[in-house]
Amino acid sequence: MIREIVNIDEELCNGCGVCVPNCHEGALQIIDGKARLISELMCDGLGACLGHCPEGAITIEKREADEYDEELVVQQIIPKGKNTLVAHMKHLKEHGETVFLKQAVGYLKMHASEIPFSVEEVIFEVHSTKVESSGCASGGCPGSQAVSFEPQNLRFAPATATTETPSALRQWPVQMHLINPAASSFQGTDLLLAADCVAFSLGNFHTKHLAGKSLVIACPKLDQGKEIYVEKIRRLIDEARVNTITVMMMEVPCCGGLSQLVKMAAAQATRKVPVKEIIVSIKGEILDESWV
């Protein structure tokens, strides 16, 4: 299996930390003065952190890889020091990867005499850490955290009303894997690329944001084959010659990967198109709207 994984040149890295908030999976941390990839398991290879390293220390490495092997990962992390190992195991704990965590603990206990720091201290630090309700907790990232709230200022039509709000959808299909960039419905249009959850959060999605545009939806966290998405967006720019691209994303960190896909496609395209980004809150509010 070919995988794309983040590679960090520690000689170039100065520990500035600019890359860390741009890793939507929380797989990058600054430890002992250097950026460290603490979780290959959570690194999706999307490369959202790439453009945020002022020293050029981060690259994407494409390599042949076997299925994920926690014991092998622990072997590779041990030379980076105790703190990096603790961070890796805490990350497993926070994401609910209990099977891999048990494998890591088992390996450490079995090879304790060969490890240049205290295995007991590592295990104590990992298990004494409480998983908080904020951040990547309870087996998921911030975008998976359960939140309840009351809808605000709703003005629904009376239940007896017979009129329905018409759909502004202009074409089908809409899911990125299913669309054909060569379809006539995309030719010379304004393109709306929306994260899957956006339409469910915005009550006026059809009337205010979709009307007059062609639609494509995707989830940068859960969808597979994102390199296919990059190529399709490139074709929409170069071949369908879309006029503009509006990227609508939820406020959760993982959703930012959608913007990164567009940037990657735009960098490969021969045409330039204006791109607008709209950030939507989980309560259905527009938090930011800007051309990039």
N, C-alpha and C positions, 0 to 999 in steps of 0.2 A: 504494500500500500504506500502511495506517495503522499506525504504530509508536508504542509507548509508551517514552519514554526519560527518564532522570534529568536534571533541570535544576537547576543550582546557582546560587543568588544569592550572588555573591562579596561583595557589600556586607554581607549578613547573616552570612556564614560567618566564624567567628573562628579556624578552624584547629584546633579542639580534637581532632579525629581520632576522635571517638566513632563516626562513621558507617563508618569504614574496615573494621573487622573484621566488620561486618554485611553487607558486599557479598560474596556468596558466589562471585562470579566474579572478584574481585580487580580490578575495574574502577575503584575509587576509591582515590586516594592523596592524602596531604597534601603539596603541593609549593609552595614559596615562601610558606608560611603560609596556604594556602587548600586546601580540598577540591577536587580536580579529577577529572573523569571522563576517564580516560586511554584508555578503549576503549568506543566505542559498539558495536563489534562484539560484545563480551562482555556488555554490559549487556542483561539480559533484560526490563527494565522491570517486574520483579516488585515492586520497591519495598521490599525488606527493610531498606534503609537509612533509610527515611522516618521511622520512629518513634524513631530514635536520633540525631536532630539537635536539640539543645536550643535552637537559635536559629531553627528553622523555615526553614533556608536551602535545604532539598532538597524539590523537588516532582517529580511525574511529569507530563511534558508529552506529550500525545497529538497527533501531527501526521502529515501526509502525507509520506511519505519514499520516495525512489527506492531502487533496490538499492544496497547498500553500495558506496561509492566511496572508496577509500583516499586518492587524491590530494585529493579534496574535504575529507576529514577532516584531512589534514595542513595544508591551507590554513587551516582553522578553528582548529587547535591552535597554529600558529606565533605568533599574537598573544599567546598565553598564556605564551610564553617558551621558552627552550632546555630548561630542566629538564623541563617538561611534555612537550615533544616527545620527549626522550630516554626518559622513562618510558613513553610510548605505544609507541615502537618496541621497547623492551625487552620490553614486554608481548606484542607480536606475536611476538617471537623466542621467548619462554618458552612460548607456546602453539602453536608450530610453524607459524605463519601466514607461511611463507616467501614466498609469492607477494605478499601484501600488503606485507611488509617490503621486497621488491625494488622494488615500486611506489613506496613512500615514499622510498627511497634515490634512485631515478631522478628523482622529482620534485624532491628537494632539490638534486641535482647540476645539474639543468636550470635551476633558479631561484636558484642560489646567490647571485648578485649582488643579488637583491631581498630576501634574508633578513637581518634585522638581527643575526645572530650567525653564528658560524663553522659552516658545514655540515660541514667536515672534522672538527671536534671532536665534533659530534653523532654522526657515523657511527663515529668511533673509539670513543667511549664505548659505543655500542650493541654493536659487534662485539667489543669487548674484554671484555665481560661474559660470564662463564661461566655457563651454565644449570645451577643446582644440582639435586641429586637430590631435595631437599625443596621443598615449596611447589608453585607452578604450574610444573612443569617437563616436559620431554620431550613437549610438545604437549598437556598436560592440566592440570587442577586437582588439588589434593591427593586428591580422591576417585577420580582416575584413575591414581594412582601405583601401580605394581606392587609388591606386598608378598607375601613367602612366609613361612609360619610353620607350625609343627607343632601340630595340635590337641592341647589339653590335657585330661587326665583323662577320656578317652573310655571309656565302659562300654557298648559295643554288645552286643546280645543275640548269642548264638552263631549262627554261620552256618547251623546246622541248625534253628534255631527256626522254627516255622510260624506263630506269631502275628505280627500286624502292628498297629502303633499306628493306631487309627482317626482319620480326619480330623475336625476340629471345624468344618469349613466348613459354614455354614448356608444359603448362597444362591449363585446364579450369575446373571450374571457378577460379577466383582469389580473389573475395571479401571475407573477413574473415568470415562473417556469412554463406557463401555458401560453403566454402571448407570443405572437409572431411579429417581430419588428417591421416586417415587410408588408403587414396588413394595411389596407388603404385607410383604415380608421386612425392610423397614427401619422399619416403623411401631412407634414406641415402644420401639425396641431401644437397647442400648448399642453405639455405633459404634466400630469399630477402623479408623483410617485409617493404613495402614502404607506406608512407602517400599518400593519393589519389592524391594530387597536384604535387607530385614529377615528374612523367613522363611528365607532361605538361611543366615543367620548364626546364628540361634537354634535349637538342637536341640529346645527345648521350646516352640517357638512355638505349636503347636496346643493342647497340653495346658494351658499356663500363661497364654497371652495371648489366644488366639483363642476358646477355649471360652466359649460363651454370648453371643458378640457377632456382629454383622453386620460384614462385611469390605469395605473399599474399598482398592485399592492405586493408587499413583501415583508418578511420578518427577519431582520439581520441576526437575531439570536438563534431562532429555531430552524430556519430554512437551511437546507443542505445545497452544496454546489454553487456557492456564491460567485465563483469565477465565471459561471455561466451568466449570472446577473450582470457582471461587469461588461461582458461581451454584448449582451442584449442592449444595455444602456448605450454602449458605444454605437451600436447599429442604429438605435433610435436617433442618435445625434447625427451620424454621418449619412445613413441611408434614408431614414424616414424624414430627416431634416426637421425635427421638431423645433418650434420657435423658442420656447422657454421650457425650463424644468422647475417645477415647484416640489420641494421635498418636505413632506409633513411627517414629523416624528413626535413620539411621546417624550415626556420629560425624563424618563428612566434612562440610566446610562447606556444600557445595551442598545437602545434605539439609535444612538449616534452612529452606529455602523452603517446605517442607510446612507447617511451623508458621505461617509468614506467611500462607499461603493460608487457613488456618482462622481466623486473627485477622481477616483482611479479610472473610471470610464472616460471622463473628460480629458484626462491626461493622455489617453491613448487615441482619442478622436482627432480627426483632421479639422473639424469645424469647432467653433466656439459658440456656446449658447449661454444666455443669462440663466443663472441658477438662484432660486430663492429658497431659503430655509424657514420653516415655520415649526415652532416648538409648542406642543399642546400639553397641558397639565392633565393629570388623571381625573380632575374634576371638570374637564371640558372648557378650560380657559386658554386663550392664546397668550403664551408667556413671552414669546419673541418672534418677530417676523422681519427678516432682513435678506437683502441680496448679498451673495457671497462671490 
